[in-house]
Each structure stands twice: as structure tokens, then as C-alpha cells.
Amino acid sequence: MTEIKVYLDAMTKYADAMDKLGEDFGATKQRLYDADVTEDSFGMLSESREAAKIYEQRTTDGLDVLKAGEETCAGLADAFRQLRTNYEGTDQDLATRIGGN
């Protein structure tokens, strides 16, 4: 029979790393929200208005990506924690069955 080793502490470390990465996505997203960039920030020329529209679209796209990254990291953190819980529960159940308790 093949032995399978599960490193529970590694799962917790991965979950914590995903939390941190998600926080970084969130902080970057917040910086973009907080940036005081208006249409007038680009000047009054008609070409500047076009630059403002492009900036707004790219910022919106970037915010969507950052939000998705934040949500993905949160989901991965939850998954790693649930995986650890499941392994621990299985180990406890097996120990109880084998031990007869």
C-alpha cells in the first residue's frame, strides 16, 4: 500500500499566503478607487478628453481584474482551510475506528 503524506501546516501556510495576496489585491484596488483623477486632470484640449476616456476604461478594467484576484485568493484560502479540516476529520474518524473508541 502506498503511503500518502499530508502536510497540514503547509495547507495553513498556503491559506495564509492567499489571504495576504488577496489583501494586496484589495489594497491596490482601494488605491485606484481613492485616486482623485477626474476628466479635468488631463487638461482641457479635446485630445485630453479622449485620454481621460481611455484612462477611465483601463482603470475600470483594472479594478475588475483586481476584484477578481481578490475574490479568487479568498476562495483559495477558504479551500485550503476546508481541505485541512477535512483531512483532520478523516484522520480523527479513522483513529476512532481503529482504536475502537
GUKE-918916 format. One record per residue: residue number from 1; x, y, z of N, C-alpha, C, O in turn. Coordinates in nm, 4 decimals. Each point is the difference from the previous one (the first is absolute). Last residue first. Example, Ala and Ser with C-alpha at 12.3 -4.5 7.8 and 13.67 -1.06 7.14 Angstrom:
GUKE-918916
<2,<1.2850,-0.2250,0.7080>,<0.0820,0.1190,0.0060>,<-0.0770,0.1090,0.0730>,<0.0509,0.1108,0.0169>>,
<1,<-0.0219,-0.6828,-0.0239>,<-0.0890,0.1190,0.0000>,<0.0900,0.1200,0.0000>,<0.1036,-0.0019,0.0665>>,
END
This chain:
GUKE-918916
<101,<-1.2799,0.3353,1.9739>,<-0.0653,0.0951,0.0919>,<-0.1207,0.0622,-0.0616>,<-0.0664,0.0819,0.0635>>,
<100,<0.4158,-0.4006,-0.2466>,<-0.1214,-0.0591,0.0583>,<-0.0709,0.0916,0.0966>,<-0.0827,-0.0469,0.0783>>,
<99,<0.4893,0.0938,-0.3765>,<0.0154,-0.0096,0.1459>,<-0.1197,-0.0604,0.0683>,<0.0075,-0.0379,0.1168>>,
<98,<-0.0160,0.1174,-0.5828>,<0.1094,-0.0935,0.0262>,<0.0173,-0.0225,0.1502>,<0.0253,-0.1118,0.0449>>,
<97,<-0.3462,0.4261,-0.1822>,<-0.0369,-0.1333,-0.0486>,<0.1066,-0.1033,0.0324>,<-0.0299,-0.1108,0.0443>>,
<96,<0.1168,0.5639,0.0561>,<-0.1079,-0.0496,0.0861>,<-0.0381,-0.1426,-0.0408>,<-0.0192,-0.0862,0.0857>>,
<95,<0.3287,0.3131,-0.3501>,<0.0608,-0.0318,0.1299>,<-0.1041,-0.0582,0.0945>,<0.0282,-0.0928,0.0757>>,
<94,<-0.1765,0.2552,-0.4911>,<0.0762,-0.1242,-0.0144>,<0.0635,-0.0428,0.1328>,<0.0005,-0.1184,0.0339>>,
<93,<-0.2254,0.5317,-0.0457>,<-0.0949,-0.1102,-0.0200>,<0.0732,-0.1343,-0.0104>,<-0.0412,-0.0990,0.0605>>,
<92,<0.3019,0.4894,-0.0397>,<-0.0652,-0.0261,0.1289>,<-0.0980,-0.1171,-0.0118>,<-0.0056,-0.0860,0.0879>>,
<91,<0.2142,0.2376,-0.4824>,<0.0981,-0.0619,0.0898>,<-0.0624,-0.0355,0.1348>,<0.0259,-0.1073,0.0545>>,
<90,<-0.2882,0.3487,-0.3581>,<0.0197,-0.1370,-0.0469>,<0.0984,-0.0739,0.0900>,<-0.0225,-0.1155,0.0360>>,
<89,<-0.0414,0.5717,0.0467>,<-0.1196,-0.0764,0.0341>,<0.0124,-0.1455,-0.0415>,<-0.0382,-0.0898,0.0750>>,
<88,<0.3795,0.3881,-0.2016>,<0.0013,-0.0218,0.1453>,<-0.1193,-0.0842,0.0440>,<0.0138,-0.0901,0.0826>>,
<87,<0.0055,0.2217,-0.5323>,<0.1041,-0.0987,0.0303>,<0.0040,-0.0313,0.1495>,<0.0114,-0.1158,0.0403>>,
<86,<-0.3025,0.4588,-0.1788>,<-0.0459,-0.1301,-0.0481>,<0.1017,-0.1099,0.0296>,<-0.0377,-0.1088,0.0435>>,
<85,<0.1530,0.5557,0.0537>,<-0.1052,-0.0467,0.0912>,<-0.0485,-0.1390,-0.0403>,<-0.0210,-0.0862,0.0853>>,
<84,<0.3224,0.2990,-0.3743>,<0.0663,-0.0397,0.1241>,<-0.1025,-0.0564,0.0984>,<0.0226,-0.1048,0.0604>>,
<83,<-0.1931,0.2832,-0.4523>,<0.0740,-0.1224,-0.0289>,<0.0705,-0.0504,0.1248>,<-0.0020,-0.1196,0.0289>>,
<82,<-0.2088,0.5359,-0.0101>,<-0.0981,-0.1077,-0.0004>,<0.0671,-0.1345,-0.0259>,<-0.0370,-0.1008,0.0601>>,
<81,<0.3034,0.4850,-0.0886>,<-0.0420,-0.0215,0.1396>,<-0.1011,-0.1147,0.0095>,<0.0065,-0.0815,0.0920>>,
<80,<0.1352,0.2150,-0.5201>,<0.1107,-0.0623,0.0736>,<-0.0379,-0.0276,0.1451>,<0.0356,-0.1040,0.0555>>,
<79,<-0.3482,0.3380,-0.3200>,<0.0139,-0.1390,-0.0457>,<0.1127,-0.0714,0.0738>,<-0.0161,-0.1150,0.0407>>,
<78,<-0.0520,0.5789,0.0340>,<-0.1084,-0.0802,0.0589>,<0.0147,-0.1471,-0.0361>,<-0.0200,-0.0878,0.0839>>,
<77,<0.3168,0.3839,-0.2881>,<0.0283,-0.0069,0.1438>,<-0.1053,-0.0854,0.0701>,<0.0331,-0.0856,0.0821>>,
<76,<-0.1026,0.1789,-0.5347>,<0.1083,-0.0966,0.0189>,<0.0356,-0.0151,0.1477>,<0.0245,-0.1110,0.0473>>,
<75,<-0.3417,0.4385,-0.1631>,<-0.0534,-0.1338,-0.0232>,<0.1051,-0.1079,0.0192>,<-0.0286,-0.1056,0.0565>>,
<74,<0.1618,0.5544,-0.0348>,<-0.0842,-0.0309,0.1158>,<-0.0579,-0.1407,-0.0135>,<-0.0053,-0.0748,0.0976>>,
<73,<0.2460,0.2407,-0.4621>,<0.0895,-0.0287,0.1129>,<-0.0800,-0.0359,0.1249>,<0.0374,-0.0916,0.0733>>,
<72,<-0.2788,0.2316,-0.4501>,<0.0632,-0.1295,-0.0251>,<0.0903,-0.0395,0.1158>,<-0.0023,-0.1147,0.0446>>,
<71,<-0.1943,0.5428,-0.0394>,<-0.0995,-0.1042,0.0254>,<0.0585,-0.1401,-0.0194>,<-0.0307,-0.0920,0.0758>>,
<70,<0.3028,0.4632,-0.1810>,<-0.0300,0.0023,0.1433>,<-0.0967,-0.1134,0.0362>,<0.0203,-0.0709,0.0985>>,
<69,<0.0715,0.1437,-0.5522>,<0.1164,-0.0557,0.0696>,<-0.0229,-0.0094,0.1491>,<0.0350,-0.0996,0.0633>>,
<68,<-0.3617,0.3145,-0.3234>,<0.0004,-0.1443,-0.0282>,<0.1167,-0.0682,0.0707>,<-0.0161,-0.1089,0.0550>>,
<67,<-0.0022,0.5750,-0.0312>,<-0.1106,-0.0579,0.0768>,<-0.0036,-0.1515,-0.0194>,<-0.0164,-0.0751,0.0962>>,
<66,<0.3218,0.3157,-0.3542>,<0.0410,-0.0018,0.1401>,<-0.1075,-0.0614,0.0892>,<0.0305,-0.0750,0.0928>>,
<65,<-0.1296,0.1400,-0.5480>,<0.1022,-0.1042,0.0155>,<0.0430,-0.0108,0.1461>,<0.0143,-0.1103,0.0528>>,
<64,<-0.3094,0.4574,-0.1639>,<-0.0672,-0.1296,-0.0153>,<0.0981,-0.1151,0.0207>,<-0.0326,-0.0988,0.0659>>,
<63,<0.2036,0.5333,-0.0730>,<-0.0746,-0.0232,0.1240>,<-0.0730,-0.1334,-0.0049>,<-0.0072,-0.0715,0.1000>>,
<62,<0.2269,0.2156,-0.4904>,<0.0954,-0.0378,0.1045>,<-0.0687,-0.0295,0.1323>,<0.0369,-0.0946,0.0696>>,
<61,<-0.2958,0.2625,-0.4252>,<0.0445,-0.1361,-0.0302>,<0.0953,-0.0505,0.1081>,<-0.0104,-0.1141,0.0449>>,
<60,<-0.1196,0.5598,-0.0127>,<-0.1148,-0.0874,0.0269>,<0.0371,-0.1462,-0.0253>,<-0.0325,-0.0877,0.0801>>,
<59,<0.3478,0.4075,-0.1990>,<-0.0111,-0.0079,0.1454>,<-0.1152,-0.0919,0.0397>,<0.0135,-0.0817,0.0911>>,
<58,<0.0407,0.1782,-0.5424>,<0.1086,-0.0874,0.0460>,<-0.0024,-0.0143,0.1520>,<0.0294,-0.1072,0.0529>>,
<57,<-0.3387,0.4045,-0.2509>,<-0.0286,-0.1378,-0.0411>,<0.1063,-0.0959,0.0517>,<-0.0325,-0.1081,0.0491>>,
<56,<0.0954,0.5701,0.0275>,<-0.1136,-0.0495,0.0769>,<-0.0309,-0.1458,-0.0347>,<-0.0268,-0.0810,0.0888>>,
<55,<0.3599,0.3054,-0.3381>,<0.0435,-0.0245,0.1384>,<-0.1134,-0.0607,0.0817>,<0.0207,-0.0964,0.0737>>,
<54,<-0.1248,0.2367,-0.5064>,<0.0830,-0.1204,-0.0042>,<0.0466,-0.0364,0.1412>,<-0.0041,-0.1164,0.0396>>,
<53,<-0.2268,0.5185,-0.0865>,<-0.0911,-0.1138,-0.0238>,<0.0769,-0.1321,-0.0005>,<-0.0444,-0.0993,0.0576>>,
<52,<0.2921,0.4982,-0.0258>,<-0.0754,-0.0220,0.1236>,<-0.0939,-0.1196,-0.0143>,<-0.0141,-0.0801,0.0924>>,
<51,<0.2490,0.2306,-0.4693>,<0.0910,-0.0673,0.0929>,<-0.0709,-0.0314,0.1310>,<0.0235,-0.1047,0.0602>>,
<50,<-0.2572,0.3607,-0.3722>,<0.0113,-0.1388,-0.0472>,<0.0923,-0.0798,0.0917>,<-0.0282,-0.1158,0.0309>>,
<49,<-0.0083,0.5703,0.0484>,<-0.1267,-0.0645,0.0364>,<0.0022,-0.1468,-0.0434>,<-0.0491,-0.0878,0.0710>>,
<48,<0.4026,0.3674,-0.1971>,<0.0099,-0.0365,0.1416>,<-0.1258,-0.0710,0.0457>,<0.0060,-0.0898,0.0839>>,
<47,<0.0135,0.2767,-0.5138>,<0.0821,-0.1216,0.0051>,<0.0129,-0.0499,0.1442>,<0.0085,-0.1204,0.0243>>,
<46,<-0.2228,0.5324,-0.1003>,<-0.0872,-0.1123,-0.0382>,<0.0774,-0.1324,0.0016>,<-0.0561,-0.1043,0.0339>>,
<45,<0.2084,0.4954,0.2996>,<-0.0020,-0.0230,-0.1447>,<-0.0856,-0.1218,-0.0326>,<-0.0152,-0.0902,0.0823>>,
<44,<0.1254,0.2554,0.3687>,<-0.1237,0.0454,-0.0615>,<-0.0068,-0.0244,-0.1501>,<-0.1059,0.0195,-0.0598>>,
<43,<0.3656,-0.3031,0.4886>,<0.0047,0.1254,-0.0741>,<-0.1315,0.0266,-0.0719>,<-0.0952,-0.0775,0.0092>>,
<42,<0.1967,-0.2899,0.2974>,<0.0734,-0.0192,-0.1243>,<0.0082,0.1262,-0.0845>,<0.0576,-0.0020,-0.1088>>,
<41,<-0.3024,-0.0437,0.5244>,<0.1398,-0.0283,0.0325>,<0.0857,-0.0104,-0.1259>,<0.1223,0.0127,0.0071>>,
<40,<-0.6071,0.0377,0.0016>,<0.0782,0.1231,-0.0063>,<0.1473,-0.0218,0.0320>,<0.0827,0.0864,-0.0292>>,
<39,<-0.4035,-0.4396,0.0678>,<0.0186,0.0341,-0.1409>,<0.0884,0.1233,-0.0145>,<0.0786,0.0087,-0.0943>>,
<38,<0.0102,-0.2588,0.5375>,<-0.1244,0.0380,-0.0675>,<0.0312,0.0305,-0.1458>,<0.1159,0.0010,-0.0415>>,
<37,<0.1046,-0.2422,0.5080>,<0.0245,0.0279,-0.1415>,<-0.1356,0.0251,-0.0647>,<-0.0857,-0.0881,-0.0060>>,
<36,<0.2926,-0.0334,0.4869>,<-0.0867,0.1116,-0.0387>,<0.0337,0.0401,-0.1436>,<0.0627,0.1030,-0.0248>>,
<35,<-0.0257,-0.5799,0.3266>,<0.0721,0.0954,-0.0849>,<-0.0974,0.1072,-0.0480>,<-0.1095,-0.0300,-0.0476>>,
<34,<-0.0197,-0.3612,0.3052>,<0.0284,0.1241,0.0724>,<0.0711,0.1055,-0.0847>,<0.0043,0.1172,0.0373>>,
<33,<-0.1068,-0.5587,-0.2040>,<-0.1267,0.0660,0.0348>,<0.0260,0.1385,0.0612>,<-0.0718,0.0962,-0.0275>>,
<32,<0.4450,-0.3654,-0.0590>,<-0.0594,0.0498,-0.1248>,<-0.1326,0.0708,0.0253>,<-0.0286,0.1032,-0.0607>>,
<31,<0.2394,-0.3079,0.4239>,<0.0801,0.1139,-0.0449>,<-0.0555,0.0572,-0.1303>,<-0.0030,0.1217,-0.0187>>,
<30,<-0.1888,-0.5185,0.1855>,<-0.0414,0.1176,0.0777>,<0.0788,0.1242,-0.0409>,<-0.0560,0.1095,-0.0060>>,
<29,<0.1765,-0.5244,-0.1845>,<-0.1319,0.0411,-0.0486>,<-0.0452,0.1273,0.0720>,<-0.0515,0.0922,-0.0631>>,
<28,<0.4378,-0.2945,0.2183>,<0.0254,0.0640,-0.1289>,<-0.1304,0.0516,-0.0596>,<-0.0058,0.1108,-0.0533>>,
<27,<-0.0255,-0.3601,0.4454>,<0.0643,0.1289,0.0274>,<0.0283,0.0762,-0.1294>,<-0.0179,0.1216,-0.0064>>,
<26,<-0.1583,-0.5613,-0.0235>,<-0.0981,0.0932,0.0545>,<0.0588,0.1373,0.0255>,<-0.0644,0.1014,-0.0267>>,
<25,<0.3487,-0.4529,-0.1105>,<-0.0899,0.0361,-0.1091>,<-0.0991,0.1059,0.0479>,<-0.0249,0.0987,-0.0693>>,
<24,<0.2948,-0.2755,0.3991>,<0.0782,0.0853,-0.0897>,<-0.0829,0.0436,-0.1215>,<0.0048,0.1161,-0.0407>>,
<23,<-0.1917,-0.4264,0.3394>,<0.0064,0.1326,0.0627>,<0.0773,0.0973,-0.0876>,<-0.0367,0.1170,-0.0110>>,
<22,<0.0258,-0.5631,-0.1234>,<-0.1310,0.0615,-0.0175>,<-0.0054,0.1395,0.0603>,<-0.0598,0.0913,-0.0568>>,
<21,<0.4440,-0.3477,0.1310>,<-0.0055,0.0416,-0.1395>,<-0.1334,0.0674,-0.0311>,<-0.0038,0.0998,-0.0720>>,
<20,<0.0540,-0.2852,0.4975>,<0.0897,0.1147,-0.0158>,<-0.0051,0.0528,-0.1435>,<-0.0074,0.1208,-0.0224>>,
<19,<-0.2297,-0.5170,0.1202>,<-0.0607,0.1142,0.0692>,<0.0821,0.1260,-0.0223>,<-0.0549,0.1060,-0.0301>>,
<18,<0.2342,-0.5047,-0.1254>,<-0.1097,0.0448,-0.0866>,<-0.0735,0.1175,0.0626>,<-0.0405,0.0929,-0.0699>>,
<17,<0.3746,-0.2998,0.3237>,<0.0613,0.0703,-0.1132>,<-0.1076,0.0527,-0.0952>,<0.0124,0.1103,-0.0531>>,
<16,<-0.1491,-0.3795,0.4126>,<0.0446,0.1311,0.0491>,<0.0617,0.0823,-0.1129>,<-0.0210,0.1210,-0.0084>>,
<15,<-0.0982,-0.5639,-0.0886>,<-0.1209,0.0796,0.0253>,<0.0377,0.1404,0.0453>,<-0.0576,0.0982,-0.0467>>,
<14,<0.4046,-0.4077,-0.0040>,<-0.0538,0.0386,-0.1296>,<-0.1237,0.0882,0.0175>,<-0.0158,0.1003,-0.0698>>,
<13,<0.1975,-0.2839,0.4580>,<0.0900,0.1023,-0.0552>,<-0.0487,0.0476,-0.1367>,<0.0035,0.1196,-0.0289>>,
<12,<-0.2325,-0.4754,0.2299>,<-0.0254,0.1244,0.0735>,<0.0877,0.1127,-0.0537>,<-0.0459,0.1133,-0.0149>>,
<11,<0.1195,-0.5388,-0.1548>,<-0.1306,0.0487,-0.0456>,<-0.0365,0.1308,0.0681>,<-0.0553,0.0906,-0.0624>>,
<10,<0.4417,-0.3156,0.1996>,<0.0207,0.0639,-0.1301>,<-0.1319,0.0544,-0.0534>,<-0.0034,0.1064,-0.0618>>,
<9,<0.0024,-0.3609,0.4576>,<0.0515,0.1355,0.0235>,<0.0232,0.0743,-0.1316>,<-0.0159,0.1219,-0.0065>>,
<8,<-0.1170,-0.5775,-0.0067>,<-0.1090,0.0890,0.0408>,<0.0486,0.1429,0.0222>,<-0.0689,0.0957,-0.0353>>,
<7,<0.2323,-0.5123,-0.2627>,<0.0629,0.0991,0.0864>,<-0.1027,0.1070,0.0353>,<-0.0202,0.0971,-0.0729>>,
<6,<0.0234,-0.6387,-0.0889>,<-0.0694,0.1274,-0.0134>,<0.0616,0.0958,0.1018>,<0.0061,-0.0294,0.1194>>,
<5,<0.1133,-0.4717,-0.3810>,<0.0270,0.0959,0.1070>,<-0.0709,0.1301,-0.0324>,<0.0074,0.0509,-0.1119>>,
<4,<-0.0467,-0.6044,-0.0192>,<-0.0256,0.1378,-0.0417>,<0.0237,0.0898,0.1202>,<-0.0561,-0.0199,0.1078>>,
<3,<0.1975,-0.5100,-0.2887>,<-0.0216,0.0938,0.1103>,<-0.0177,0.1403,-0.0567>,<0.0764,0.0440,-0.0859>>,
<2,<-0.1788,-0.5513,-0.1317>,<0.0750,0.1240,-0.0112>,<-0.0358,0.0925,0.1154>,<-0.1171,0.0187,0.0331>>,
<1,<0.1073,-0.5732,-0.0564>,<-0.0845,0.1179,0.0000>,<0.0895,0.1248,0.0000>,<0.0984,0.0068,0.0737>>,
END
